[in-house]
Amino acid sequence: MFSRMAKKAKKPEFTHCKVKSISNPRAPWRVWYDAEREGKTVRVYKAFADEAAAYTFAEQKDVEISNHGVRYGDMPPEVRRAYDYFRDQSAELAAQGATVPRFEDLVSGALSEIRALHNQKAENQITVAEALAEFLAYKQTRVKSRQLTDLTVRLNRFAQDHGTSPLASITAAQAEKWLASLRSLKNPEKLAETPFLSPLSRNHYRAALHAFFAYASAPARALCPINPISHLEPEKVETSEPQAYTPQDVAKIMQTALNEKPELVPVLALGMFCGLRVSEAIESDIAKITNATGEFRTTGKTGARMAPMTEAAAAWLTAQPRRTGKAWPQSPRALVDQMQELFTLAKVAQIDNGARHSFISYRTAEIRDVARVADECGNSVSTIKAHYRQLVTTEAATAFFSIRPESKASDSKIIKFKKEKSA
């Protein structure tokens, strides 16, 4: 009789898994199967040191995939940990008599709440106008009135175009397009379209928008996810050499102001003959300044300093009717408008920051002491040496500081000066 050899047990075959032997000495068996992760089907591999363990795992996994599909083929570790936590805690709560919902119901309910909150946030998203009102209220106790007015004027202009838009929807491209479209609000010549704003003016608007969106995007408020203006670089601004008014033009400007717009005289006198910046001049107290002897204290962006009270400044301050209060009691915007009207009446071309430039130029030529002028004006010695020292002559400086209000008995409305000789 012939003995029959025992047949090897047939390896099971799986529909969704495959078992292979590999050359890894520590884990020579590998099981692979398909699973779904983040909406994509991926192939998952697991290695085993024992053949039986590999086939047992493959059999269980194949049944799981057959019953639930590929998306359940590989349960992420965090899901398993979450279920383990649920199982332990629900058992403890049930022992205390609490009614615990099913794991599926808990997850479904939590996700429904998240969806509802998200939808509510999207529906009730704060608009640009609402966020702007909140920002300006916040700034009221944190910046000076002049800066607050500047922010209000510039940002309200943005709100006119985008006020009803959700704040979070504003992009850097939208902001850049808006900045590029800005035109001058002044149109004395009644043009069909006023000129576009200069790069410097657009930079001022950009800075205001940056401050607004930085406030709104701060983590403590989270009114919008990011500050879109942070992606916009300031434009390059070409600067020119400072210019000064001639003594003849200054006489026209000052006398026209005294005759037609006396409310402008204090600001002009403090700029022309004391060297104050516009922001410093408008906050000055007329009563304190007119009672000063030789010099007076002023505070500006470079800190407090002593500004000179020249005889010319004193003469013009005492010639105008007001004796108390701020040098300019109205808004900065009104000052700009009134100044433009004044220069039109005086028939003199307006120079940007011309009053202060004129003072520094003529003061430097008069006293020949750059360090002293820098101290009086809150400027740097290097800037005055580079831009002001050779601008005017000593003779012109003498004429400049000799300008006085015309006498009532005089028949001439404008003080006359001899024509300067060309250099």
C-alpha positions in Angstrom: 0.0 0.0 0.0 1.2 3.4 -0.8 0.8 6.2 1.8 -0.7 9.4 0.7 1.2 12.6 1.4 -0.8 15.3 3.4 -1.9 18.2 1.2 -0.9 21.7 2.2 -3.8 23.8 3.4 -5.0 26.1 0.7 -4.3 29.7 1.4 -7.5 31.8 1.7 -8.2 34.3 -1.1 -9.5 37.7 -0.4 -11.5 40.2 -2.5 -10.1 43.4 -1.1 -6.8 42.4 0.4 -3.7 40.7 -0.7 -1.0 38.9 1.3 2.6 38.6 0.0 5.9 37.4 1.3 8.7 39.9 1.1 12.5 39.9 1.7 12.4 41.7 5.0 13.8 39.3 7.6 12.1 41.0 10.6 8.6 41.3 8.9 8.5 38.9 5.9 4.8 39.2 5.4 2.9 42.2 3.9 -0.8 42.9 3.6 -2.1 45.6 1.3 -5.5 46.9 0.7 -7.3 50.1 -0.6 -8.6 52.8 1.8 -10.0 56.3 1.4 -8.2 59.2 3.0 -9.3 62.8 2.6 -11.6 61.8 -0.3 -8.9 59.9 -2.2 -8.3 56.2 -2.6 -4.8 55.2 -1.4 -3.1 51.8 -1.1 -2.2 50.9 2.5 0.6 48.4 3.4 1.1 46.6 6.8 4.0 44.3 7.6 3.8 41.3 9.9 6.5 39.0 11.4 4.1 36.0 11.4 2.3 34.5 8.4 -0.7 33.5 10.4 -1.1 37.0 11.9 -0.9 38.5 8.4 -3.7 36.2 7.1 -5.9 36.8 10.2 -5.6 40.6 9.7 -6.3 40.3 6.0 -9.4 38.2 6.6 -10.8 40.7 9.1 -10.0 43.7 7.0 -11.6 42.0 3.9 -14.8 41.5 5.7 -14.8 45.1 7.1 -14.3 46.5 3.6 -16.9 44.2 2.1 -19.5 45.4 4.7 -18.7 49.1 4.8 -16.8 50.0 1.7 -13.3 51.3 0.9 -13.7 54.5 2.9 -13.8 52.4 6.1 -10.8 50.3 5.1 -8.4 52.2 7.3 -9.7 53.8 10.4 -7.4 56.8 11.4 -5.7 56.5 14.8 -7.5 59.7 16.1 -10.9 58.1 15.3 -10.0 55.0 17.2 -8.8 57.1 20.1 -12.0 59.1 20.1 -14.1 55.9 20.1 -12.0 54.4 23.0 -12.5 57.6 25.0 -16.3 57.6 24.2 -16.5 53.9 25.3 -14.7 54.5 28.6 -16.6 57.7 29.5 -20.0 56.4 28.4 -19.6 53.3 30.6 -18.7 55.5 33.6 -21.6 57.9 33.0 -24.1 55.0 32.5 -22.9 53.6 35.8 -23.9 56.9 37.4 -27.4 56.7 35.8 -26.8 59.2 33.0 -28.3 58.6 29.5 -25.5 58.7 26.9 -26.4 59.1 23.2 -24.9 56.8 20.7 -21.4 57.7 19.4 -22.8 58.3 15.9 -25.4 60.7 17.3 -22.8 62.6 19.3 -20.6 63.1 16.3 -23.5 64.0 14.1 -24.9 66.5 16.6 -21.5 68.2 17.1 -20.9 68.6 13.4 -24.5 70.0 12.9 -23.7 72.7 15.5 -20.5 73.6 13.8 -22.3 73.9 10.5 -25.0 76.1 12.0 -22.4 78.4 13.6 -20.5 78.7 10.4 -23.6 79.5 8.4 -24.7 82.1 11.0 -21.2 83.7 10.9 -21.4 83.9 7.1 -24.9 85.4 7.1 -24.1 87.9 9.8 -20.6 88.8 8.7 -19.6 92.3 9.7 -19.5 94.8 6.9 -16.7 97.3 6.1 -18.9 100.2 7.4 -19.7 98.4 10.7 -16.1 97.5 11.3 -15.0 101.0 10.4 -17.4 102.5 13.0 -15.9 100.2 15.6 -12.3 101.1 14.6 -12.9 104.8 14.8 -14.6 104.5 18.2 -11.5 102.6 19.4 -9.1 105.2 18.1 -10.9 108.2 19.8 -9.1 107.7 23.0 -5.8 106.6 21.4 -4.8 109.2 18.9 -4.9 113.0 18.7 -7.8 114.8 17.2 -6.0 115.7 14.0 -4.9 112.1 13.3 -8.5 110.9 14.1 -9.9 113.3 11.6 -7.4 112.2 9.0 -8.3 108.5 9.5 -12.0 109.3 9.4 -11.8 111.3 6.2 -9.7 108.7 4.3 -11.5 105.6 5.6 -15.0 107.0 5.0 -14.0 107.5 1.4 -13.2 103.8 1.3 -16.5 103.0 2.9 -18.4 105.0 0.3 -17.3 102.4 -2.3 -17.1 99.2 -0.2 -19.1 100.0 3.0 -21.7 97.3 2.3 -19.2 94.5 1.4 -18.3 91.9 4.1 -15.0 92.9 5.6 -13.5 89.5 5.2 -14.2 89.6 1.5 -11.9 92.5 0.8 -8.8 91.4 -1.1 -5.4 93.0 -1.7 -6.3 93.3 -5.4 -9.5 95.2 -4.6 -7.7 97.6 -2.3 -4.9 98.2 -4.9 -7.4 98.9 -7.6 -9.3 101.3 -5.3 -6.1 103.2 -4.4 -5.2 103.5 -8.1 -8.6 105.0 -8.9 -8.5 107.8 -6.3 -8.9 111.3 -7.8 -8.6 114.7 -6.3 -11.7 116.0 -4.5 -10.9 119.6 -5.4 -12.1 120.8 -8.8 -11.8 124.6 -9.0 -11.5 124.5 -12.8 -14.7 122.4 -13.2 -13.0 119.6 -15.1 -15.0 116.6 -16.3 -12.6 114.4 -14.3 -10.2 115.7 -11.7 -6.5 114.5 -11.7 -5.5 111.2 -10.1 -4.0 111.5 -6.6 -0.2 111.6 -6.4 1.8 108.6 -5.2 2.4 110.3 -1.8 -1.3 110.9 -1.3 -2.1 107.3 -2.2 0.5 106.2 0.3 -1.4 108.2 3.0 -4.6 106.4 2.1 -2.8 103.0 2.1 -1.4 103.7 5.6 -4.9 104.5 6.9 -6.3 101.2 5.4 -3.4 99.3 6.8 -4.1 100.5 10.3 -7.8 99.7 9.9 -7.3 96.1 8.7 -4.5 95.5 11.2 -7.1 96.3 13.9 -9.8 94.1 12.3 -7.5 91.1 11.7 -5.9 91.0 15.2 -6.5 87.6 16.8 -8.4 89.2 19.7 -11.0 90.5 17.3 -10.8 88.3 14.2 -13.2 90.5 12.2 -11.4 89.3 9.1 -8.8 86.5 8.6 -5.9 88.6 7.3 -4.8 92.2 6.7 -4.9 92.4 2.8 -3.0 95.7 2.9 0.1 94.1 4.3 0.7 92.7 0.8 0.8 96.2 -0.8 4.1 98.0 -0.7 4.1 101.8 -0.5 4.7 103.6 -3.8 8.0 105.2 -4.6 7.7 109.0 -4.2 10.0 111.4 -6.1 11.0 114.2 -3.8 12.1 117.6 -5.1 14.2 120.3 -3.5 12.2 122.6 -1.1 11.1 125.9 -2.5 10.6 129.3 -0.7 8.3 132.2 -1.5 9.9 135.5 -2.5 9.5 138.3 0.0 7.2 140.0 -2.5 4.9 137.0 -2.7 4.9 136.6 1.1 3.8 140.3 1.4 0.9 139.6 -1.0 -0.1 136.4 0.8 0.0 137.9 4.3 -1.8 141.2 3.4 -4.5 139.4 1.4 -5.1 137.1 4.3 -5.4 140.0 6.7 -7.8 141.8 4.4 -9.9 138.9 3.1 -9.3 135.9 5.4 -8.0 137.1 8.8 -8.7 133.7 10.3 -5.7 132.3 8.4 -3.2 134.9 9.6 -2.2 133.1 12.9 -1.4 129.8 11.0 0.5 131.7 8.3 2.4 133.9 10.7 3.5 130.9 12.8 4.6 129.0 9.7 6.2 131.9 7.8 7.9 133.7 10.6 8.3 131.1 13.4 9.0 127.9 11.4 6.1 125.8 12.8 4.7 122.9 11.0 1.1 123.1 10.0 0.2 120.4 12.6 2.0 122.4 15.3 0.6 125.8 14.2 -3.1 124.8 14.3 -2.8 123.5 17.9 -1.0 126.6 19.2 -2.8 128.9 21.7 -2.8 132.5 20.4 -2.9 134.0 23.9 0.2 132.2 25.1 2.1 132.9 22.0 1.4 136.6 21.8 2.5 137.0 25.4 5.8 135.2 24.8 9.0 137.1 24.7 11.7 136.0 22.3 10.6 132.4 22.1 7.7 130.1 23.0 7.2 126.4 23.6 5.7 124.2 20.9 5.2 120.4 20.6 5.3 118.5 17.4 6.3 115.1 15.9 9.9 115.7 16.9 8.9 116.5 20.5 8.8 119.7 22.5 11.1 122.6 21.5 11.4 126.4 21.8 10.5 128.2 18.7 11.5 131.8 18.0 9.0 134.6 18.3 10.3 137.0 15.6 9.2 140.6 15.4 7.5 139.8 12.1 5.4 137.1 13.6 4.4 139.3 16.6 3.4 142.1 14.2 1.1 139.9 12.2 -0.4 138.1 15.2 -1.3 141.4 16.8 -2.7 142.8 13.5 -5.4 140.1 13.2 -8.6 140.3 15.4 -8.5 137.1 17.4 -6.6 137.1 20.7 -7.5 133.8 22.3 -8.1 130.2 21.3 -6.3 127.9 18.8 -4.6 129.4 15.8 -7.0 127.4 13.6 -10.3 126.5 15.3 -11.8 124.6 12.3 -11.0 121.3 10.7 -7.7 120.5 8.8 -9.8 119.9 5.7 -11.3 123.4 6.0 -7.8 124.9 6.4 -6.7 123.3 3.1 -9.8 124.7 1.3 -9.4 128.2 2.8 -5.7 128.2 1.9 -6.4 127.4 -1.7 -8.9 130.2 -1.9 -6.4 132.6 -0.3 -3.6 131.9 -2.8 -6.1 132.3 -5.7 -7.0 135.7 -4.3 -3.4 136.7 -3.7 -2.5 135.4 -7.2 0.5 133.5 -5.9 1.3 129.9 -6.8 1.0 127.8 -3.7 4.1 125.8 -2.6 3.6 122.6 -0.7 4.7 123.3 2.9 6.0 126.6 1.6 5.6 128.7 4.8 8.0 126.4 6.8 10.4 126.0 3.9 10.5 129.8 3.6 11.2 130.4 7.2 14.1 127.8 7.3 15.6 129.3 4.2 15.5 132.9 5.2 16.3 132.2 8.9 19.5 130.3 7.8 20.5 133.1 5.6 19.8 135.7 8.3 21.6 134.3 11.3 24.2 132.0 9.6 23.8 129.4 12.3 22.6 126.0 10.9 22.6 124.3 14.3 20.5 127.0 15.9 18.0 126.9 13.0 17.8 123.1 13.3 17.0 123.4 17.0 14.4 126.1 16.4 12.6 124.1 13.7 12.9 120.6 15.1 14.9 119.6 12.0 18.3 118.0 11.5 21.5 119.9 10.8 22.3 117.7 7.8 18.9 118.3 6.2 19.3 122.1 6.5 22.8 122.0 5.1 21.8 119.9 2.2 18.6 121.7 1.2 18.3 125.2 2.7 21.7 126.9 3.2 22.2 128.2 -0.3 18.5 128.8 -1.2 18.3 132.6 -0.6 20.5 135.6 0.0 21.1 137.6 3.1 19.6 140.6 1.5 16.4 138.6 0.7 16.3 137.4 4.3 16.4 141.0 5.6 13.5 141.9 3.3 11.6 138.8 4.4 11.7 139.4 8.1 10.9 143.1 7.5 7.4 142.3 6.1 4.8 144.0 8.2 1.0 144.6 7.9 0.3 147.7 5.8 -0.5 150.9 7.6 -4.2 152.0 7.4 -3.0 155.4 6.3 -1.2 153.9 3.4 -2.7 154.2 -0.1 -0.9 151.0 -1.2 -2.4 147.7 -0.2 0.8 145.7 -0.7 4.2 146.4 0.7 6.7 147.0 -2.1 10.2 145.8 -2.2 13.0 146.5 -4.6 13.6 143.9 -7.2 16.4 141.6 -6.2 19.5 141.4 -8.3 20.1 138.1 -10.0 23.1 136.2 -8.7 
